[in-house]
Amino acid sequence: MSRRVPLLLLLCISARSLCAQDLSGIEIHGFVTQGFLFSSQNNYLTMHSSSGSLQWTDGAVSISDSLTDKLRVGIQLHMNQLGQLGGPNIQVDWASADYRVNDRFGFRAGKVKTVMGLFNDSQDVDAVFLWTLLPQSIYPNDNEGFFLSHLGGEVYGRLPLGHRVGKLHYDGFAGESYLPLHGGYIKQIGDAGLVFTTAPGGTTYGGDLRWEAPLQGLLIGASADIQAMDGTAPQGSLHLVPFLSAYYYVQFRKGKFYLAAEYNDAPSRASITLGQTVVPIPVGAHAWYAMGSYQLSKKIQVGSYYSCSVDTGLEPGLAVNYSKDWVVSGRYDFDSYFYAKLEGHFLHGTALGYYGSTNTNGLKDNSNMLAAKIGFSF
């Protein structure tokens, strides 16, 4: 981490001057965060969190420019180290051209953010959230790079339905998505003996429909994504039959209060081939969360959420097949650039976030965890 710290500090120091300059329509935004995890038992997200770990450094810079009144282009570069995941190499989160005909219709192409659920296309912008970790049942931090974007295109728009009915927002997308070689899924598959040197990938397509209700602050929506996946490694192969992942969500804002809930249903059938042996992996994932927060003052925000995931494709009563997380969180904004977060997690079950390579002595069914983060955004 010592090699990265000077770069992160340099970004923080130079960002204020960048924000003050007139760059003729070019917008530059970014963030740098340093996280800390300490768990009572079990090591989380490939970090040695049971001893306290600072192996969580994240930073990104996005640059965009309006070439015409209707055409905008942009790119985001990202560096992330999460325990044994990620690394010092710069990755492209997204890079796209966006042509907006009018409010009712526009389209994007390139490496495009995937609009799915409440937070999928914004989970890379840490500064907008109270939470140190978003609900891991639906937004797993160790696999953010896979869910965030896809190679392909998207159409989108907003349809006014009248003053008494509200507005309808729609998104439709199609393309290819790939498992990052330094992400959580590849790490878990590698721990099982299948080590990929080329990222598995497959077709993805789906859409999102959300209703902005006439009741101010109320948003109701649903998303659908159909995903397939195939990959070949020296030891064997991975095959994921195309499956539907559905999301249903609601969000309400009023004054200093914020409430949200989301449900995801994603049953799938995958198989791993090791030599001559084919291992079927049925997954019956059902996940949901409910959250709420309150703005105590201009600088202080507090909140809580409950997140749950159960794999009904296997024995749901076993701790390895479910994850339940009760969370309390607080955030303090020092100014418009710097902020800090502190969060307590009360974890039951081991289905999410745990890796055998960093828990060689086995896993306890329950664990408490402290998560903290300090961040800079511009």
N, C-alpha and C positions, 0 to 999 in steps of 0.2 A: 504494500500500500504506500510505502514511503516514496516510490517513484511517481505516484499519481498526485500526491498532496501538492507539490509546487504548481502543477498544471491547474489544479482546482483553485488554488489561491489566486493564481494569475487571472483566471476567468472571473473570479469575484471582483478583483481590483479593477479590471478593465471594463466590466459590464456597465458600471455607472456612467462612464464617459461615453460608451457606445449609445446608451439610451438617450443621452443629451444631444447627440449629433443629428443633423439633418442629412439623411442618407437618400434623399430624393425618392421617397416612396418605399424603399426597402425596409422591411421590418425584421428585427433581430430579437429573439427571445431565447431564454434558456434557464437552466437551474443546475445547482450542485447540492447534493445532500450527503450527509454522513450519518449512518445508522448504527445502532447498538442493540444487541439482543442478549438477554440473560434469562435462562430458564431453570426451573427448580430441578428438573431431570429431563432426559432426552435432549438430543441436539437437533435443532430446527433449521430447515432450509440450507442444509449442508454446512452450516456454521457450527463451531464448537461452543454453542450458546450455553451449555450447562456450566461452562467456566467463564462466561461473559465473552462476547465477541464483537469486535469492531470491523469485521470483514464484510462491510456493506457500504460501498461507495457508489454513488450514482451521479451522472451528469449528462446533460444534453444541451445542444444549441440548435435552434431552428432559424432558418432564413427564408423569407418569402418576398415576392415582388409582384406588383400588379403591372403586367405588360400592357394591358389595355383596360378599359372600363369593365370588360367582361371576363378577361383571362388573367388568372393568377397562377404563379408557379412557386414551389417551395420544396424544402428538404429539411429533415432533422437528422443530425448526427448524434450518436449516443454511445456512452461508455458506462458499463455496469459491472461491478464485482460483487457477487453475492455468495460468500463462502467459496465453494468449489465451482460455482456457476459463473457464467459471463467471462470476463477477462479484460485485459488492458487494451484490446483492439477496438478501434472505432467501428461501430455498426451504423447502417442506415435504417432508421426506424420507418421513415416514409419519405417518398420523393414523388411528387405528382404535379400534374397540370390540372387546373380547375377552371372550367368554362361555364359561367353562370348566365344563361339566357335571360332569365328574370326570376322572380321569387318562386314561380311555379315549377321551373325546370332548370336543372344544371347537371353537368356530368364531370367526373374526375377520371384520370387514367394515370397509371404508373404503379408505384408501390403505395397503395391507398390504405388509409385507416379503415378498419372494419367496424361499421356501426352495428352494434349488437348489445342489447341490454342497456342499462342506465349509464354504465361507466366504461365500457370496453374501449371506446375511441378516445377517452380522456384519461385513462389510467396512467399514461406516461407523463402527466403534468402533476407532479406531487403537490405543488403549491396550492392547488385549488381545493384540496381535501383536508378535513380535520384529521383523518385517520392515518396513523403510521403504516398500518397494513390494511388494505381494503379487505372485505370479507373473502377469505381464501376459498370458501366453498364455490364461488363463482368467478373470482378474479385472483387466481393463484399467482403470487409474485414470482415464483420460480419458473413460470411459463408465460410471462407477460409478452415476451418477444414473439411467441407463436400466435397468440390471439390478437395482438394489436393491429396487424395489417396483413394485406395480401397483395400479390401481383395481379393486376387486372384493372377493372373499372367499376364505376359506381354511377348511378343516376340518383338524383335527389330533388326535393322540392317541398314547397309549403302551399297548402291549399286552404284559403279562408272559406269557412262554412257558414258565415253569418255571425252577427253579434251574439245571438242567443245559443249558438251551437259551438263556436270556438274555431280552432284551426287544426288541420291535419298535416303532419309531417311524414314524408315517406322517403325511404332509401332502398335501393336494390343494387346488389353487387354480384360479381362473378369473377373468378380467376383461379390462381394457384396459391397454395400456402405450403410452407415448409417448416419442419421442426428444426429450430436452431441447434447447431451441433454442441453448443455450450449451454443448452437449456435443461430444464428439469426432466422433461420426458426422455430425452436422449440419455441423461445421466441414469435414470431408473432402468431403462432398457439395457444400458451398458453394465450396470451392476448385476443384471440377470445373465450376462454373458454375450450379448449381441452389441458389438462396438461398431458404430457407423463412422465412416470417413467422408461420406457424401450424404447430405441432408435428405431424409425421406420427405416426400411431398405428394400432393394430390389436389384434385379439383375441389373448389369450394364455391358455393353460391347460396344466396339467400336474400333477406331483406328485413327492414324494420319499419314499423308503422306506429306512430305515437300521436295521441290526441291531446291537444292543449285545450282543456275544458274552459267553458265560460266562467267557472269559478276560479278566480285569480289564484295562481300558485299550484293548481292541480294538473298533473300530467299522468296519463295512463297509456301504456304501450305494450307491444309484443314484438319479438324478433324470432327469426328462424334461420338456421344455417345448416346446409347439407355438406358434409365433409367426407372425403375419401383420402386414403393414405397408403403409400407403398414405398418400401425402401429395401435395399440390398446391402448386406455387410459381408465381410469375409467369412463369418461364422454362420450366416443364414440370412433370413429375410423377415420383414414385417409387412403384414397386410391388414388394412382396416377397411371393412366393407362400408360403402357409403351409408351414413346414418344422419338422422335429423336431430338437431339440438334446438330446443324451443325455450324461449325466455318470455316471462310475463312480469310486468313491473308497474309500480305506482310511486309517484313522488308528490310531496306537498310542501310548499313553502308559505309561511305567513309570518311576517315580521322577523323576529329573532328565532323562530322555531323552524326546524326542518325535520321531515319524516319521509322514509322511503322503505320499500320492501320489494323483493324480487324472488322469482322462482324459476328454476332451470330443470328441465327434464332432458336427459341425453343418453338413452340406452344405445349401446353399440356392440358390435362383434368384431374382435380383432384376433389375429393369430400370429405367433412368433414361431419361425422355423429355425431350429438349431440342429445343424447336420441333417439327419434323416428324421428328426423328431419334430412334429407339429404340435405346438401348445396353444389350444384355444383360450381366449381371454374374454369371457362375457362380462360386460359392464352395464349395470343398471343404475346409472347415476341420477339421484334426485337431490337437488340442492336448493337451499333458500336462505334468506337473511331478512331481518327487520332491524332498522336503525332509526335513531333520533338524535338531534343535537340542539343546543341552545347557545346563542351568542350572549355571554354574560356582559361583555363590554366590547369596546372597539378592538381591544387587543386579546381578549380571552374568549375561547370557545370550548365547550365541553359536550360530551355525547357518549352514547353507548350503542352497541349492536349485538345481536345474537346471530351466529352463522352456523348452519348445519348442512352436512352432506352425508348421504347414506348410499352405499352400493348394494342395491337389491339383487344384482346379478350373482352375488355370492351370499354367504351367511351374514345378514345384516346385524346380528347380535354380537359378532366378534369385533373387538376394538379396532382391528386392522381394517375393517370395512366401513367404519363411520368416523366422522369428525364433527365435534360440537364445540363451539368457541364462544364464550361470553366475554365481552370486551368493554372496558371503560377507557375513555380517551380524553385528553386535554391538549389544547394548542395555545401558544402565546406568540403573538406577532410583535417583534421588537420595533419594526418599522415596515415600510412597504416592500422591503427587500428581504429582510432576515426574519426567520421564524423557527420555533422549536416545538416538538411534539413529544408527548409522553403517554404511554398506553399500557394497560394491564390486560393480559389474556389468561383466561381460565379454560384450559384445553382438556377435552375428554375424547378419547379415541385417537387412533394413529393413522387414519387413512390419507391425510394430506400433510405435506410439508416435511415428512420424515424420510431419511435415506439410510439403507443398511450400512453403507460404507462409513458413515459417521455415527452409527449406533451399533457398533460391533458386539456390544454386550447385551443386545436386545432392547426392547422398548417397554416402558411402563405405560399403563393404560391412560394415566392422567398426568398432566403437568401444568404448572403455572409459569407465566413468562412476562417479563418486562421488555417492552420495545420502546426505544427512544430515537429521535432523529432531529438533527439540526439542518436547516436548509437555507439556501440563498436563491432567489429567483429574480429575473428581470424581463 
